[in-house]
Amino acid sequence: MTKSMRIMTESPLNAETPAVRLRSWITPNAVFFDRNQGKIPEVPVALDKWVLMVDGMVKRKLGLHLDQIQRLPKAIVANTLECSGNSRSLLEKKAPGNPWTIGGVGNAVWGGVWLRDLLNDAGLADRAAHVAFEGMDTPLGKAQIKFVRSIPIEKAMSSTLLAYEMNGDPLPLKHGYPLRALALGWTGANCVKWLNRITVLEKPFEGFFMDQVYRVFQKGEKPDTGDAVTAIALKSIITQPLTGEHLEKGAIVVLGAAYAGEGHVATVEVSVDDGATWQAAEFIGPDEPFAWRQWQYVWPASQAGEHTIKARATDGQGRRQPETARWNFLGYGNNGIDEHAVRVTVE
């Protein structure tokens, strides 16, 4: 564990990436955020004992070792992964859960195989409609509830990767070695680690982590009546400068990242006067589907005093991120412009 990570809980391990490490297009494996519901395996599984099972509503059950999976056609994909509760602590009205600031997100280049290749090999039954993922992590707590999540078959067949590499290295143990599911552009809750079982179902998997959490609902409502947390929302974050910094007059470089899940970030604008006026930011670095876009704005700061910096993103369909977040009981999906403002002093 890198000491610069902000650890929120030790068991299970939940830690966020420091903002200064979000200023590059690729987030290094060592400081990529940690989000867990169960206990991370203490040692890597012995590959001669590990098998990925594919069963359920398929015509032919599969049992594949890692070397068999690695011989299948390979896919390499950049994907920005975000915790569903990222930026929860920035909400004006607080919500329970890990107090993420902006560091529950990262971008990596993942290597693996398309899930659809395995499902096509197994053959889908006529009523196949959902795909459930189960990992090898040990549940914590008295209830011993396994972390199982399912996604619709359309997502499984279109843009879901089974990743065994992360930024050119074998998948690190804490990020799911030897294999994890990646529903590209969707939150981390849909991307099960230490994957060892894929089950095709007729309807969504029923269980605690599908029906009681990772749902958007209000206080007093039943969780299972809320929408499931799926795609990452359109959002921009400021990674330089940081709130509370004292800066000198002159050219101040404002850096940030913007992402849109399954969408495409088209523009980013920056305001240095609390939203009174806006200027276009410049994109820097790669532009890949499912991955964030790094941006910068050079601010000719000539006036001393306190300044509020804001950033807002617009996607390819003309949709702009909201001024303020849509609050919900568990604080999911905070993508408000106001909530992500940075306040600095120019001297």
N, C-alpha and C positions, 0 to 999 in steps of 0.2 A: 504494500500500500504506500503510495507516494504521500509524504507528509503534508504536501500542499493541498490535498483533498480536504474538503470540509465534511467531516463525518457527522451524520445526524443520529444514526443508531449503529451499534456494533453487531447486534444480533436481532434480526438479520442485518447484514451490512447494507447501509444506505448512505451514500456519499456523493457530493456533487463536485463537478469540475470547477476550478477557480476561473473567474472571468478572463484572466490574462491568457489562459490556455485555450480560449475559444476564438482567438484572433487569427487562427490559421484555418485553411479550408479543411485540412485533415486534423482530427483530434487524436493525439497519440493514445495508444492502447493503455498505457500506464495511468493516464489521468482521465480516461473515459468514465463517465458517471456510473455509479453502482446503484442498482435498484433490485432488491430481493424481497421475496415473501418467505422464503425458507432458508435453510442452512446451505451454504456453498460447500460442495464436496471438498474434503480436506486434501485428497490426492486425485490425480487424473484417473479415470476409469481405465482398466487394462483393455486395450483394443481387441484382444483376442476373446474377451468376454462381452464386449459391447455389440449389440445388434439393434438396428432401427427396425421396428415392426410397423408395417402398414396393414391395417385390417379394417373391419367394419363392413360398410356397404360397398365392397369391391368384389370383383369376379375372381381375383387371385390374390391371396395374402402374400406379402413380401417380408423377407427378413434379410436385411442388408448389413454387411460389415462396412467399416469406413473405407477400406481400400476399394471395395466394390463401388461405393458412391463416388469416390474420387476418380474412377475410370469412366464415369458418365460424362457427357458433354458439359463443359464448365461454363459458368457465367461469372462475370466480374461486374459488380454494380456498386456505385456510390449511393449511400443512403444516410440521411439524417435521422437519427433515432432520438425521440424525446419521451421523457417520463410523462404520463398523463397529468400528474400533479405539478409539473414544472412551473415555477413562478407563483406557487400557491401563497407563499408568505408575503408577496407584494400586493395581494388583494386588500382593499381598504377594510372590508368585512372579513374577518378571519374564518378559516375553515380547518377542520381537523386533518391530520396527516403530516407527513414529513414536511418541514418548512423550507422547501426549495426556494432559492432566489432565481437566477437564470441558468444555473449550472447543471440542470438535469437534462442536458441535451449534448449531442456530439455528432460529428460526421465522420464516417469511415468508409473505406473501400473494402467491400466484402467479396470473398470468393466462395463459390459453392455450386449447387445445382438447382435448377428450377423444380419446384414442387410438382408442377404439372407433368414433368417427365416421369416421376415415380407414379403419380396417379394414373397416367395414361398406361403405364406398364401394368399396373394392378387391374385396370379396367373398372370404371365407375358403374355402379348399379343404377337403374333407372331413377330411383328416388333419392339418390345422393344429393344432398343440399348443403352440408356443412362439414368442416374438417376440424377435428379436435387435436390439440397438441398436449403431450404430457412429458415432463422432464424427470430427471433422476434426483433432483434436490430433495432433501429431507424436510418435511413440514415441521414448523415450530409451533409451540403451544399445545395445550391439552387436547384440543379437537383433532389435531393431526390431519388437517385438511390439505390435500394435494392441490398444487397450483395447476389447474387445467383450464385452457382457454380454447374456444373454437372460433372460426371465421367462416363466412359464407363461401360456398364452392366457387363463386365467380372470382373472388379475390384470390383464392387458392390457385386457380388455374391461370390467372392473368399476371399477377405480379407478387408472388411469394417465393422467396429464396430459402433454401436450406444451406446455411453458411458454415463452412469449416475453416475459413481463413478470415483474418481481420487485419487490414493494412499490411498485407503481404506476409504475415506470420500465421502459423497455426492458431486457431481460435484460442485465446487465453482461457485458463481454467475458470476465472471469475466471470467471464463473459459467455460461458456456455460450452466449453470443450466437452466432447469433440464436435457437437453439432447444435445449431440453434435455428429456430424458425424466424424468418424476417418477413413480415407482411409490409412490403415497402411503402413508405409514406404514412404508415399507421403508428400509433403510439407503442411504447415498449411493452405495455400490458398484453399486446397481441403477438409478442415475439418471444416465445418460450425458449428458455435455455436448457442445456444438458438434455437435449431432446432424445428420447428413445422409443416414443410411440406416437403414431399418427393414426387416428381412427376416423373413418368417414361415416357421417351420420345423416339421418333424415331430417333432423331439426337441430337447433343450437344445443350445445352441451348444457345440461342443467347442473348448477353447482354454485358454491359460495362466490367464487371469483368471476362468475358470469352474471349472477343474479343479484348479489348484495353489494358488491363494489364494482368499480369501473362502469358506473351508471351515472348519468347526469340527472339529478333530481333535487328537489327543494326540501327544506326541513318540514317534516310532517308527512311527506309523501312516501309511499312504499318504493324502495330502491328498484325493484324489478319492473316498475311502471315507467322508469326513465329510459332515455336512449342510451344504448351501449356506447362506450368510448371506442372510437375506431380511428378515423383519419386525423392526422395532425392538422391543427388550424393554422391559417395564415398569420404570420407573426414576424416582427422584427425586434431584435435586441441590440443594445449598445454595449460594446465590450471595451471601449476606450473613448473618453476618460470614464472614470468610475465616480459614483456619488461621493461627495465630500472632498474631492481633489481640489487643490489650489493651483491654478494655472497662470502662466504669464501671458500678457497681451501679445498679439501677433498671430501667426498661422498656427492654429490648433487642429490637429488631425483627429477627426472623430471616426472611429471604426465600429463596425457591427456586422451582424449576419441576419439574413432574412430567409424564411423557409415557408413552404406551403403544402407540405405533405405530398399528396398525389397531384397537386397543382403546380404552377410555374410562377415564380416571382418575376413580375415584369418591370416594376419600378420601386425605388425606395426614395423617400423624401425625408429631409431632416429639418427640424426647427430648433433654433437656439434661443427663442424668445417665448417659450411656453406655449407654442402653437399659434402665435399671432401671424407668423409668416413661415413659408416652407420653401426649401431649396432642394433641387435634385441631387441625389448622391450618385457616386460613380461605382459601378460594379468592378471588382477586382477578382481575378482567379477564375476557375472553371465554372461552367454552367451545365449541370447534368440533371437529368430527371431524378426526382426524389431527394436531391441533395440541396443543402442551403447555398445561398449566394452571399459571398463576402462583399462588403461595400465600404466606401469611405467618403467622407466629406471634409474638405479643408475649410475651416471656419476662420475668417479674418477677424479675430476678436480684437476690437479696439476700445470697448467700453468696460471699465472695471465694475465689479459688483457680482451679485449672485445671478446665475443664469440657469434656466431649466431647459435641458436638451431632450427632444423627443424624436422618434423615428417612426415612420409609418410605411407599410408595404402595400402594394396593389398587385393583384395577380393578373394572369393573362386574359381573364374574363371580365376584368374591370372591377372586381370586388376588392374593397379596401378593408384592412383590419379595423375593428371597432375602436371608437374613442375610449371606451371603458369596457372592462370584461363583463361577460354574462356570468354572474355569480351563481354557484350551485353548492349544495351542502358539503360535498367533498372537495371543492375547490379545483375541479378539473378544467383544463383548457384555457387558462388565463392568457389571453393574447391582446389585452387592452393596451392602447397607446399610452394612456395616462399612467397606468400601473408600471410601465417600463421606463418612465422618464428618469433622467439622471440630472442631479443638481450639483453644480460646481461653482467655484468662486474664481473670478478672473481678477488678478492684481496688477 
